[in-house]
Amino acid sequence: MGGNWGRGVSADRVWELRKGWGGVCAERAARGGPSAASREGAGAAPAPGSKRGGMASSGAAAGRFPFPYTPYRIQEQFMEALYGALEAGRVGIFESPTGTGKSLSLICGALSWLRDWEEKRRQEEARLLALGASGKDGLTPQQARPGSADAAGEPDWVTAFVQKKEERDMVDRLKEEQIRRKKREDHLEKIRHNVQLKYAAKRKRCEEDEAKRLLQLSKEALPQGAGEGVLDQLDHNEEELILAEYESDDEKKVVSGLEEDDDDLEEEHVTKIYYCSRTHSQLSQFVREVQKSPFGKDTRLVSLGSRQNLCVNEEVRRLGALQLINDRCMEMQKNRHEKKSDEVNEGKKRRVSRTVCPFYSYEQMQFLRDEVLVEVKDIEQLVSLGRETKACPYYGSRFAIPAAQLVVLPYQMLLHEPTRNAAGIKLKDQVVIIDEAHNLIDTITCIHSAEVSGSQLCCAHSQLSQYMERYRKHLKAKNLMYIKQILYLLERFVAMLGGNVNQNPGCQAVSQTGTVLKSINDFLFQSQIDNINLFKVQRYCEKSLISRKLFGFVERYGHPASAVKTNKENQKLAGLQNFLLTLQQGSDKEGTPQSPPLEAEHDHLRTASPLMQIEGFLSALTNANQDGRVILSRQGTVGQSSLKFLLLNPAVHFAKVVAECRAVIIAGGTMQPVADFREQLLCCAGVDPAHVVEFSCGHVIPPENILPIILCSGPSNQQLEFTYQTRDLPQMMDETGRILCNLCNVIPGGVVCFFPSYEYEKQVYGHWEKTGLLSRLAAKKKIFQEPKKANQVEQVLVEYAKCIKRCSQTGGQMTGALLLSVVGGKMSEGINFSDDLGRCVIMVGMPYPNIKSPELQEKMTWLDKRMPRAAGQAPSRVLTENLCMKAVNQSIGRAIRHQKDFASILLLDHRYARPAIFNKLPQWIRERTQVKPAFGSAFAELRKFYRGKLDAL
């Protein structure tokens, strides 16, 4: 099905060539790059909203934005600004509060630009083809005059000949591209409207399944062992655990998931928009918005995800952990290649059965690709289609990337370069939109940071040693060399933590406890591993799949339940079993829940293979010395100690994205304060500040529906300042309780109160219990506490909502519920407290980060050395303020979720009134905020606000 849509010159090259008759300068100017026109004084790229190349201005374009309903004015402004930023090829920071229809604005604004861009390209293409057909060569009389020469000294007739040939070649390429595009569009249209094709494909699949079943039955009918062989001295199928011969560090790269003889499947990538967000649920929600939009029928959209979300092979899915699923899938692809090789050399050696994935059928994945492109599907629909068609959704969706107009994917897949390359994502001259980007800097830092414990290092060393001993006779010299290098690295890493790899890490006490930070070079030198090429070791781990082989080995022999023969080698394996068991028992003693040793150990091994984690740490050590630090955390024992790589400069990874893309849009509901994005991310990534566009819109709710108050003192005139020194004072905790008691008397429904940390919330709760304040609060509102465990959050939220609903229906003294939450916890992001669930959000104090944290201290030092002072403030001071206010803005944004919602927001700390802090609140909240020095006037304002709202209901 589907066929190959052909290959040829890339879209970017054709576009450059077709612009060669004078358009390329204008195009470069539009992208903000240098051009002949700009050098001649034509000026820089026009600002967003101006006219360019016959395209109507973004203001005029607002009326042309298709929308499922009449958009709010702020949505029109958002789409105008977005259109302008994409057209000008800028980096945009866009803020649109939750409840203002941000997703639809992004969809309709960006896809309107893409539609116009494609139309403009088609018109330009038609014009150039017509010009080529008419035989005009565009030469001026000056160029055509014999005997003259151009500025480079070439005779005119040479220049004219070269130009003429380029023009002819370009016209030929344009014709090829037209034919290819027409073929693709006709093919997709045929699939869209021809149901018989689908039935034919389905019938063919059934026939193939039946043929495979009959073949299997025939094989089983043969005498046992006929045609099968196993290696001497190895158990049946154990050959899968042995590393294949590793021939070269520079073996040719193969497109991920494609066979070597399938390289002609490489397709041209059309201009597209990459949209990414944090979670799969957010991506699915976005796809559903696309389906409902006016672009839902005509957009070629593909959703990308991890193997964990897309795999339909139950044998692989059962592995559970993402790394195990990845490795098993890649091993099956490798087996596919080796199986082909075995078939070629069938007569030369005995063959061993290798597992290949039944869902990796190129023909079926072509069918899945076509189905994905003709109709918009989210991840769940894609998986269902994969099961139905017996095609791999993970690879099938990747095949759809080149022809897709909108690619929807998680953060990590776009921001992590190796993952991006493996997925076949090409960012050159494309548009990237990063949504929910308020924590983008932290996300990039986390993706490129890694941590390993002493237990993991010792466990990996023991496993790898036993593996090498068992299979030494069957491993090639290069494999043994790399295994010995990895063993040496593990030995030196443990030594840096003050331990010995040959002893149980849980029993080795650390003499000098504490935390030490080192530069990458210092760490490598002091570890005595600076003579090892970590790039080669990293590449070996990737190509050989050694962590997967090791995991299979441990699965087979790593616990006493395994049947092990009593020979010399297998006696050594008993040591591995005992060692792993002591590790498991050691961790049980440290406070993890007790469970049967065999089951616990088995689960422990299946969910994490230590070498997989260590590979991530080795990869992190290949960063540039100035961009990161290694943190040595020496705790009570070697097993509890750890090595962590901390990325200090996330811009070094983001710079590659910005450099390749035509335009990058960073969007979110709460982006304030934006200084971090500008300075830490964009400036450090080399983006010209003049190239950055900022847009922030107001909220759709009327001003009278929100009441933000900064409260400077409590009912007993105690000044509210929750610093580390004062917040533990009994009078501060009493004052907080009195404020809540008063508020709960007048606020209907639900009240959400945020504390700076779990520890402080627990401390205040305990104090209120002792003083009787808790029982006074409980008389008006049922009290709920945010749980630390993620799996308990849903239950607490359901009970909280039920209580509020019950109170509103029955009336009485109890008026609702009070939820005590934590900034940065499970309920400060992604949870909607709309309507009665959040009639008031209270922020107790200012949640500054812990400046005693070694990681934060190193980041502050790094910023002070590299960034200029802003408005007289040190960059480190600005960082802590920004981290605090980002957390505040996320938390207070939980209320007010739609146009008719209403709520109050109380900030309990006089420091919020300081201009530097106040200006970091979101604009739509800031312009409506009242500063109240005394509690009395604030309480009167709140009572008036709620009385008016309740009367209006």
BELHU-V707015 format. One record per helix or strand of 2 or more residues. SS is the DSSP state (h for helix, s for strand). FROM is the first residue (numbers start at 1). TO is the last residue. If there is no record, write none. Layout:
<<SS;FROM;TO> <SS;FROM;TO>>
This chain:
<<h;11;21> <h;23;30> <h;36;42> <h;58;64> <h;73;88> <s;91;95> <h;102;133> <h;141;144> <h;156;193> <h;195;221> <h;238;241> <h;260;265> <s;273;277> <h;280;292> <s;301;303> <h;307;310> <h;314;317> <h;322;344> <h;362;374> <h;379;389> <h;393;399> <s;406;410> <h;411;415> <h;417;422> <s;431;434> <h;437;447> <s;450;453> <h;454;474> <h;477;496> <s;514;519> <h;520;526> <h;534;544> <h;546;557> <h;568;589> <h;597;607> <h;610;620> <h;625;627> <s;628;634> <s;642;647> <h;651;660> <s;663;668> <h;675;683> <h;689;691> <s;692;696> <h;703;705> <s;706;711> <h;730;746> <s;749;755> <h;758;771> <h;773;780> <s;781;785> <h;790;810> <s;816;822> <h;835;838> <s;840;844> <h;854;866> <h;875;892> <s;903;908> <h;910;913> <h;915;918> <h;923;926> <s;930;932> <h;935;952>>
